[in-house]
Amino acid sequence: MRISFIGHGKQNFYKLVQHRIDLFPENLSSFKAGCEHFKIDCRGIKPFYKLDLASSALYFAMNKSSDIEIVKHLQAAHRQLKL
């Protein structure tokens, strides 16, 4: 089984329609947008496992030389999402 964890949904959809991957994680709204973007009938693509992200630890990976202001901005945005 070929799995993709690329963060950009359009890349995952491209790989899926090219038969380069078999599955990828996606939220419902991004899934629908990918179907529309690639003009494919996604009724044959079914979710098979719901990820419980509330109990998962998620991380941003950044270069050590990243601008500290960008790091702070991302951290603040993440805190807002968790509220």
PDB file as gemmi writes it, atoms N, CA and C in Angstrom:
CRYST1    1.000    1.000    1.000  90.00  90.00  90.00 P 1                      
ATOM      1  N   MET A   1       0.840  -1.172   0.000  1.00  0.00           N  
ATOM      2  CA  MET A   1       0.000   0.000   0.000  1.00  0.00           C  
ATOM      3  C   MET A   1       0.887   1.237   0.000  1.00  0.00           C  
ATOM      4  N   ARG A   2       0.560   2.169  -0.860  1.00  0.00           N  
ATOM      5  CA  ARG A   2       1.322   3.414  -0.966  1.00  0.00           C  
ATOM      6  C   ARG A   2       0.530   4.528  -0.298  1.00  0.00           C  
ATOM      7  N   ILE A   3       1.148   5.192   0.688  1.00  0.00           N  
ATOM      8  CA  ILE A   3       0.489   6.235   1.468  1.00  0.00           C  
ATOM      9  C   ILE A   3       1.257   7.538   1.298  1.00  0.00           C  
ATOM     10  N   SER A   4       0.524   8.643   1.206  1.00  0.00           N  
ATOM     11  CA  SER A   4       1.151   9.956   1.118  1.00  0.00           C  
ATOM     12  C   SER A   4       0.752  10.787   2.321  1.00  0.00           C  
ATOM     13  N   PHE A   5       1.722  11.498   2.894  1.00  0.00           N  
ATOM     14  CA  PHE A   5       1.441  12.415   3.987  1.00  0.00           C  
ATOM     15  C   PHE A   5       1.838  13.833   3.630  1.00  0.00           C  
ATOM     16  N   ILE A   6       1.824  14.149   2.345  1.00  0.00           N  
ATOM     17  CA  ILE A   6       2.131  15.511   1.904  1.00  0.00           C  
ATOM     18  C   ILE A   6       1.033  16.435   2.414  1.00  0.00           C  
ATOM     19  N   GLY A   7       1.423  17.568   2.941  1.00  0.00           N  
ATOM     20  CA  GLY A   7       0.465  18.485   3.533  1.00  0.00           C  
ATOM     21  C   GLY A   7      -0.429  19.211   2.553  1.00  0.00           C  
ATOM     22  N   HIS A   8      -0.057  19.282   1.304  1.00  0.00           N  
ATOM     23  CA  HIS A   8      -0.845  20.011   0.310  1.00  0.00           C  
ATOM     24  C   HIS A   8      -1.758  19.039  -0.412  1.00  0.00           C  
ATOM     25  N   GLY A   9      -3.065  19.169  -0.180  1.00  0.00           N  
ATOM     26  CA  GLY A   9      -4.039  18.229  -0.704  1.00  0.00           C  
ATOM     27  C   GLY A   9      -4.011  18.023  -2.201  1.00  0.00           C  
ATOM     28  N   LYS A  10      -3.740  19.092  -2.959  1.00  0.00           N  
ATOM     29  CA  LYS A  10      -3.730  18.944  -4.413  1.00  0.00           C  
ATOM     30  C   LYS A  10      -2.633  17.990  -4.865  1.00  0.00           C  
ATOM     31  N   GLN A  11      -1.501  17.998  -4.190  1.00  0.00           N  
ATOM     32  CA  GLN A  11      -0.437  17.054  -4.537  1.00  0.00           C  
ATOM     33  C   GLN A  11      -0.884  15.627  -4.246  1.00  0.00           C  
ATOM     34  N   ASN A  12      -1.580  15.431  -3.136  1.00  0.00           N  
ATOM     35  CA  ASN A  12      -2.084  14.104  -2.811  1.00  0.00           C  
ATOM     36  C   ASN A  12      -3.094  13.638  -3.850  1.00  0.00           C  
ATOM     37  N   PHE A  13      -4.015  14.516  -4.251  1.00  0.00           N  
ATOM     38  CA  PHE A  13      -4.991  14.140  -5.265  1.00  0.00           C  
ATOM     39  C   PHE A  13      -4.315  13.819  -6.593  1.00  0.00           C  
ATOM     40  N   TYR A  14      -3.332  14.609  -6.953  1.00  0.00           N  
ATOM     41  CA  TYR A  14      -2.611  14.339  -8.201  1.00  0.00           C  
ATOM     42  C   TYR A  14      -1.997  12.946  -8.160  1.00  0.00           C  
ATOM     43  N   LYS A  15      -1.353  12.617  -7.042  1.00  0.00           N  
ATOM     44  CA  LYS A  15      -0.748  11.291  -6.907  1.00  0.00           C  
ATOM     45  C   LYS A  15      -1.813  10.194  -6.937  1.00  0.00           C  
ATOM     46  N   LEU A  16      -2.987  10.456  -6.333  1.00  0.00           N  
ATOM     47  CA  LEU A  16      -4.054   9.466  -6.314  1.00  0.00           C  
ATOM     48  C   LEU A  16      -4.577   9.189  -7.726  1.00  0.00           C  
ATOM     49  N   VAL A  17      -4.873  10.261  -8.480  1.00  0.00           N  
ATOM     50  CA  VAL A  17      -5.413  10.053  -9.834  1.00  0.00           C  
ATOM     51  C   VAL A  17      -4.368   9.475 -10.777  1.00  0.00           C  
ATOM     52  N   GLN A  18      -3.097   9.634 -10.462  1.00  0.00           N  
ATOM     53  CA  GLN A  18      -2.028   9.045 -11.266  1.00  0.00           C  
ATOM     54  C   GLN A  18      -1.677   7.629 -10.796  1.00  0.00           C  
ATOM     55  N   HIS A  19      -2.424   7.131  -9.801  1.00  0.00           N  
ATOM     56  CA  HIS A  19      -2.214   5.788  -9.233  1.00  0.00           C  
ATOM     57  C   HIS A  19      -0.831   5.622  -8.611  1.00  0.00           C  
ATOM     58  N   ARG A  20      -0.306   6.713  -8.065  1.00  0.00           N  
ATOM     59  CA  ARG A  20       0.998   6.666  -7.398  1.00  0.00           C  
ATOM     60  C   ARG A  20       0.857   6.416  -5.903  1.00  0.00           C  
ATOM     61  N   ILE A  21      -0.349   6.676  -5.344  1.00  0.00           N  
ATOM     62  CA  ILE A  21      -0.631   6.374  -3.946  1.00  0.00           C  
ATOM     63  C   ILE A  21      -2.000   5.714  -3.857  1.00  0.00           C  
ATOM     64  N   ASP A  22      -2.259   5.066  -2.740  1.00  0.00           N  
ATOM     65  CA  ASP A  22      -3.537   4.402  -2.510  1.00  0.00           C  
ATOM     66  C   ASP A  22      -4.411   5.139  -1.495  1.00  0.00           C  
ATOM     67  N   LEU A  23      -3.797   5.903  -0.610  1.00  0.00           N  
ATOM     68  CA  LEU A  23      -4.576   6.653   0.371  1.00  0.00           C  
ATOM     69  C   LEU A  23      -3.773   7.824   0.906  1.00  0.00           C  
ATOM     70  N   PHE A  24      -4.516   8.775   1.480  1.00  0.00           N  
ATOM     71  CA  PHE A  24      -3.885   9.936   2.115  1.00  0.00           C  
ATOM     72  C   PHE A  24      -4.857  10.547   3.112  1.00  0.00           C  
ATOM     73  N   PRO A  25      -4.351  11.208   4.145  1.00  0.00           N  
ATOM     74  CA  PRO A  25      -5.233  11.864   5.118  1.00  0.00           C  
ATOM     75  C   PRO A  25      -5.760  13.175   4.538  1.00  0.00           C  
ATOM     76  N   GLU A  26      -7.035  13.459   4.817  1.00  0.00           N  
ATOM     77  CA  GLU A  26      -7.640  14.688   4.271  1.00  0.00           C  
ATOM     78  C   GLU A  26      -8.894  15.013   5.064  1.00  0.00           C  
ATOM     79  N   ASN A  27      -9.192  16.294   5.226  1.00  0.00           N  
ATOM     80  CA  ASN A  27     -10.461  16.663   5.842  1.00  0.00           C  
ATOM     81  C   ASN A  27     -11.522  16.773   4.745  1.00  0.00           C  
ATOM     82  N   LEU A  28     -12.785  16.793   5.139  1.00  0.00           N  
ATOM     83  CA  LEU A  28     -13.883  16.714   4.184  1.00  0.00           C  
ATOM     84  C   LEU A  28     -13.901  17.887   3.207  1.00  0.00           C  
ATOM     85  N   SER A  29     -13.703  19.103   3.695  1.00  0.00           N  
ATOM     86  CA  SER A  29     -13.777  20.264   2.800  1.00  0.00           C  
ATOM     87  C   SER A  29     -12.630  20.258   1.782  1.00  0.00           C  
ATOM     88  N   SER A  30     -11.442  19.888   2.202  1.00  0.00           N  
ATOM     89  CA  SER A  30     -10.320  19.813   1.266  1.00  0.00           C  
ATOM     90  C   SER A  30     -10.507  18.667   0.282  1.00  0.00           C  
ATOM     91  N   PHE A  31     -11.113  17.579   0.747  1.00  0.00           N  
ATOM     92  CA  PHE A  31     -11.398  16.446  -0.132  1.00  0.00           C  
ATOM     93  C   PHE A  31     -12.341  16.881  -1.256  1.00  0.00           C  
ATOM     94  N   LYS A  32     -13.418  17.577  -0.884  1.00  0.00           N  
ATOM     95  CA  LYS A  32     -14.378  18.045  -1.893  1.00  0.00           C  
ATOM     96  C   LYS A  32     -13.720  19.021  -2.860  1.00  0.00           C  
ATOM     97  N   ALA A  33     -12.867  19.899  -2.346  1.00  0.00           N  
ATOM     98  CA  ALA A  33     -12.163  20.855  -3.210  1.00  0.00           C  
ATOM     99  C   ALA A  33     -11.242  20.126  -4.185  1.00  0.00           C  
ATOM    100  N   GLY A  34     -10.572  19.077  -3.725  1.00  0.00           N  
ATOM    101  CA  GLY A  34      -9.701  18.292  -4.602  1.00  0.00           C  
ATOM    102  C   GLY A  34     -10.491  17.606  -5.702  1.00  0.00           C  
ATOM    103  N   CYS A  35     -11.660  17.072  -5.365  1.00  0.00           N  
ATOM    104  CA  CYS A  35     -12.518  16.438  -6.371  1.00  0.00           C  
ATOM    105  C   CYS A  35     -12.917  17.442  -7.449  1.00  0.00           C  
ATOM    106  N   GLU A  36     -13.295  18.630  -7.005  1.00  0.00           N  
ATOM    107  CA  GLU A  36     -13.687  19.676  -7.957  1.00  0.00           C  
ATOM    108  C   GLU A  36     -12.500  20.135  -8.793  1.00  0.00           C  
ATOM    109  N   HIS A  37     -11.356  20.326  -8.165  1.00  0.00           N  
ATOM    110  CA  HIS A  37     -10.166  20.801  -8.875  1.00  0.00           C  
ATOM    111  C   HIS A  37      -9.764  19.842  -9.992  1.00  0.00           C  
ATOM    112  N   PHE A  38      -9.779  18.546  -9.687  1.00  0.00           N  
ATOM    113  CA  PHE A  38      -9.359  17.559 -10.679  1.00  0.00           C  
ATOM    114  C   PHE A  38     -10.513  17.051 -11.532  1.00  0.00           C  
ATOM    115  N   LYS A  39     -11.725  17.603 -11.265  1.00  0.00           N  
ATOM    116  CA  LYS A  39     -12.907  17.240 -12.049  1.00  0.00           C  
ATOM    117  C   LYS A  39     -13.083  15.717 -12.115  1.00  0.00           C  
ATOM    118  N   ILE A  40     -13.031  15.102 -10.932  1.00  0.00           N  
ATOM    119  CA  ILE A  40     -13.220  13.661 -10.872  1.00  0.00           C  
ATOM    120  C   ILE A  40     -14.426  13.338  -9.995  1.00  0.00           C  
ATOM    121  N   ASP A  41     -15.078  12.251 -10.312  1.00  0.00           N  
ATOM    122  CA  ASP A  41     -16.208  11.775  -9.519  1.00  0.00           C  
ATOM    123  C   ASP A  41     -15.648  11.030  -8.320  1.00  0.00           C  
ATOM    124  N   CYS A  42     -15.740  11.641  -7.158  1.00  0.00           N  
ATOM    125  CA  CYS A  42     -15.124  11.073  -5.957  1.00  0.00           C  
ATOM    126  C   CYS A  42     -16.079  10.182  -5.173  1.00  0.00           C  
ATOM    127  N   ARG A  43     -17.234   9.876  -5.740  1.00  0.00           N  
ATOM    128  CA  ARG A  43     -18.159   9.000  -5.014  1.00  0.00           C  
ATOM    129  C   ARG A  43     -17.573   7.608  -4.809  1.00  0.00           C  
ATOM    130  N   GLY A  44     -16.626   7.211  -5.628  1.00  0.00           N  
ATOM    131  CA  GLY A  44     -15.994   5.905  -5.477  1.00  0.00           C  
ATOM    132  C   GLY A  44     -14.838   5.898  -4.496  1.00  0.00           C  
ATOM    133  N   ILE A  45     -14.480   7.061  -3.966  1.00  0.00           N  
ATOM    134  CA  ILE A  45     -13.405   7.180  -2.987  1.00  0.00           C  
ATOM    135  C   ILE A  45     -14.055   7.327  -1.620  1.00  0.00           C  
ATOM    136  N   LYS A  46     -13.809   6.389  -0.754  1.00  0.00           N  
ATOM    137  CA  LYS A  46     -14.485   6.363   0.540  1.00  0.00           C  
ATOM    138  C   LYS A  46     -13.500   6.485   1.690  1.00  0.00           C  
ATOM    139  N   PRO A  47     -13.871   7.257   2.718  1.00  0.00           N  
ATOM    140  CA  PRO A  47     -13.030   7.282   3.920  1.00  0.00           C  
ATOM    141  C   PRO A  47     -13.114   5.921   4.603  1.00  0.00           C  
ATOM    142  N   PHE A  48     -12.010   5.486   5.180  1.00  0.00           N  
ATOM    143  CA  PHE A  48     -12.051   4.204   5.853  1.00  0.00           C  
ATOM    144  C   PHE A  48     -11.564   4.269   7.297  1.00  0.00           C  
ATOM    145  N   TYR A  49     -11.009   5.396   7.698  1.00  0.00           N  
ATOM    146  CA  TYR A  49     -10.540   5.513   9.077  1.00  0.00           C  
ATOM    147  C   TYR A  49     -10.548   6.981   9.470  1.00  0.00           C  
ATOM    148  N   LYS A  50     -11.169   7.300  10.593  1.00  0.00           N  
ATOM    149  CA  LYS A  50     -11.182   8.673  11.075  1.00  0.00           C  
ATOM    150  C   LYS A  50     -10.030   8.862  12.047  1.00  0.00           C  
ATOM    151  N   LEU A  51      -9.179   9.817  11.751  1.00  0.00           N  
ATOM    152  CA  LEU A  51      -8.069  10.150  12.639  1.00  0.00           C  
ATOM    153  C   LEU A  51      -8.589  10.973  13.803  1.00  0.00           C  
ATOM    154  N   ASP A  52      -8.267  10.576  14.997  1.00  0.00           N  
ATOM    155  CA  ASP A  52      -8.654  11.323  16.190  1.00  0.00           C  
ATOM    156  C   ASP A  52      -7.543  12.309  16.504  1.00  0.00           C  
ATOM    157  N   LEU A  53      -7.600  13.460  15.861  1.00  0.00           N  
ATOM    158  CA  LEU A  53      -6.520  14.435  16.016  1.00  0.00           C  
ATOM    159  C   LEU A  53      -6.501  15.086  17.388  1.00  0.00           C  
ATOM    160  N   ALA A  54      -7.621  15.056  18.087  1.00  0.00           N  
ATOM    161  CA  ALA A  54      -7.652  15.669  19.419  1.00  0.00           C  
ATOM    162  C   ALA A  54      -6.726  14.935  20.383  1.00  0.00           C  
ATOM    163  N   SER A  55      -6.506  13.661  20.141  1.00  0.00           N  
ATOM    164  CA  SER A  55      -5.644  12.910  21.053  1.00  0.00           C  
ATOM    165  C   SER A  55      -4.253  12.695  20.475  1.00  0.00           C  
ATOM    166  N   SER A  56      -3.989  13.279  19.327  1.00  0.00           N  
ATOM    167  CA  SER A  56      -2.678  13.121  18.689  1.00  0.00           C  
ATOM    168  C   SER A  56      -1.825  14.355  18.907  1.00  0.00           C  
ATOM    169  N   ALA A  57      -0.564  14.155  19.046  1.00  0.00           N  
ATOM    170  CA  ALA A  57       0.368  15.277  19.152  1.00  0.00           C  
ATOM    171  C   ALA A  57       0.761  15.699  17.734  1.00  0.00           C  
ATOM    172  N   LEU A  58       0.535  16.950  17.428  1.00  0.00           N  
ATOM    173  CA  LEU A  58       0.895  17.481  16.120  1.00  0.00           C  
ATOM    174  C   LEU A  58       2.024  18.487  16.291  1.00  0.00           C  
ATOM    175  N   TYR A  59       2.924  18.534  15.326  1.00  0.00           N  
ATOM    176  CA  TYR A  59       4.089  19.399  15.424  1.00  0.00           C  
ATOM    177  C   TYR A  59       4.315  20.151  14.122  1.00  0.00           C  
ATOM    178  N   PHE A  60       4.889  21.332  14.228  1.00  0.00           N  
ATOM    179  CA  PHE A  60       5.419  22.057  13.077  1.00  0.00           C  
ATOM    180  C   PHE A  60       6.915  21.772  13.043  1.00  0.00           C  
ATOM    181  N   ALA A  61       7.404  21.407  11.904  1.00  0.00           N  
ATOM    182  CA  ALA A  61       8.853  21.220  11.750  1.00  0.00           C  
ATOM    183  C   ALA A  61       9.377  22.413  10.973  1.00  0.00           C  
ATOM    184  N   MET A  62      10.332  23.097  11.548  1.00  0.00           N  
ATOM    185  CA  MET A  62      10.884  24.286  10.909  1.00  0.00           C  
ATOM    186  C   MET A  62      12.402  24.247  10.962  1.00  0.00           C  
ATOM    187  N   ASN A  63      12.987  24.943  10.052  1.00  0.00           N  
ATOM    188  CA  ASN A  63      14.431  25.056  10.010  1.00  0.00           C  
ATOM    189  C   ASN A  63      14.904  25.830  11.236  1.00  0.00           C  
ATOM    190  N   LYS A  64      16.039  25.460  11.788  1.00  0.00           N  
ATOM    191  CA  LYS A  64      16.585  26.159  12.960  1.00  0.00           C  
ATOM    192  C   LYS A  64      16.834  27.635  12.687  1.00  0.00           C  
ATOM    193  N   SER A  65      17.055  27.978  11.428  1.00  0.00           N  
ATOM    194  CA  SER A  65      17.330  29.372  11.093  1.00  0.00           C  
ATOM    195  C   SER A  65      16.062  30.140  10.676  1.00  0.00           C  
ATOM    196  N   SER A  66      14.880  29.570  10.927  1.00  0.00           N  
ATOM    197  CA  SER A  66      13.633  30.259  10.596  1.00  0.00           C  
ATOM    198  C   SER A  66      13.523  31.560  11.375  1.00  0.00           C  
ATOM    199  N   ASP A  67      12.919  32.551  10.750  1.00  0.00           N  
ATOM    200  CA  ASP A  67      12.694  33.848  11.380  1.00  0.00           C  
ATOM    201  C   ASP A  67      11.865  33.656  12.647  1.00  0.00           C  
ATOM    202  N   ILE A  68      12.345  34.137  13.771  1.00  0.00           N  
ATOM    203  CA  ILE A  68      11.674  33.953  15.064  1.00  0.00           C  
ATOM    204  C   ILE A  68      10.273  34.563  15.057  1.00  0.00           C  
ATOM    205  N   GLU A  69      10.053  35.628  14.300  1.00  0.00           N  
ATOM    206  CA  GLU A  69       8.725  36.245  14.229  1.00  0.00           C  
ATOM    207  C   GLU A  69       7.730  35.327  13.532  1.00  0.00           C  
ATOM    208  N   ILE A  70       8.178  34.597  12.543  1.00  0.00           N  
ATOM    209  CA  ILE A  70       7.306  33.624  11.871  1.00  0.00           C  
ATOM    210  C   ILE A  70       6.973  32.494  12.835  1.00  0.00           C  
ATOM    211  N   VAL A  71       7.958  32.037  13.575  1.00  0.00           N  
ATOM    212  CA  VAL A  71       7.742  30.982  14.566  1.00  0.00           C  
ATOM    213  C   VAL A  71       6.704  31.442  15.585  1.00  0.00           C  
ATOM    214  N   LYS A  72       6.851  32.650  16.105  1.00  0.00           N  
ATOM    215  CA  LYS A  72       5.912  33.176  17.092  1.00  0.00           C  
ATOM    216  C   LYS A  72       4.512  33.310  16.503  1.00  0.00           C  
ATOM    217  N   HIS A  73       4.421  33.755  15.255  1.00  0.00           N  
ATOM    218  CA  HIS A  73       3.124  33.900  14.589  1.00  0.00           C  
ATOM    219  C   HIS A  73       2.432  32.542  14.453  1.00  0.00           C  
ATOM    220  N   LEU A  74       3.167  31.517  14.043  1.00  0.00           N  
ATOM    221  CA  LEU A  74       2.598  30.184  13.917  1.00  0.00           C  
ATOM    222  C   LEU A  74       2.174  29.625  15.267  1.00  0.00           C  
ATOM    223  N   GLN A  75       2.980  29.858  16.286  1.00  0.00           N  
ATOM    224  CA  GLN A  75       2.624  29.382  17.617  1.00  0.00           C  
ATOM    225  C   GLN A  75       1.345  30.048  18.114  1.00  0.00           C  
ATOM    226  N   ALA A  76       1.213  31.345  17.882  1.00  0.00           N  
ATOM    227  CA  ALA A  76       0.002  32.064  18.309  1.00  0.00           C  
ATOM    228  C   ALA A  76      -1.225  31.563  17.541  1.00  0.00           C  
ATOM    229  N   ALA A  77      -1.069  31.348  16.245  1.00  0.00           N  
ATOM    230  CA  ALA A  77      -2.188  30.839  15.436  1.00  0.00           C  
ATOM    231  C   ALA A  77      -2.603  29.454  15.908  1.00  0.00           C  
ATOM    232  N   HIS A  78      -1.635  28.623  16.267  1.00  0.00           N  
ATOM    233  CA  HIS A  78      -1.939  27.281  16.751  1.00  0.00           C  
ATOM    234  C   HIS A  78      -2.694  27.349  18.079  1.00  0.00           C  
ATOM    235  N   ARG A  79      -2.285  28.234  18.968  1.00  0.00           N  
ATOM    236  CA  ARG A  79      -2.980  28.390  20.234  1.00  0.00           C  
ATOM    237  C   ARG A  79      -4.440  28.784  19.998  1.00  0.00           C  
ATOM    238  N   GLN A  80      -4.687  29.671  19.026  1.00  0.00           N  
ATOM    239  CA  GLN A  80      -6.052  30.091  18.715  1.00  0.00           C  
ATOM    240  C   GLN A  80      -6.891  28.936  18.190  1.00  0.00           C  
ATOM    241  N   LEU A  81      -6.291  28.081  17.385  1.00  0.00           N  
ATOM    242  CA  LEU A  81      -7.004  26.917  16.844  1.00  0.00           C  
ATOM    243  C   LEU A  81      -7.415  25.948  17.940  1.00  0.00           C  
ATOM    244  N   LYS A  82      -6.600  25.842  18.967  1.00  0.00           N  
ATOM    245  CA  LYS A  82      -6.869  24.895  20.039  1.00  0.00           C  
ATOM    246  C   LYS A  82      -7.969  25.366  20.969  1.00  0.00           C  
ATOM    247  N   LEU A  83      -8.325  26.658  20.922  1.00  0.00           N  
ATOM    248  CA  LEU A  83      -9.356  27.199  21.840  1.00  0.00           C  
ATOM    249  C   LEU A  83     -10.736  26.675  21.530  1.00  0.00           C  
TER     250      LEU A  83                                                      
END                                                                             
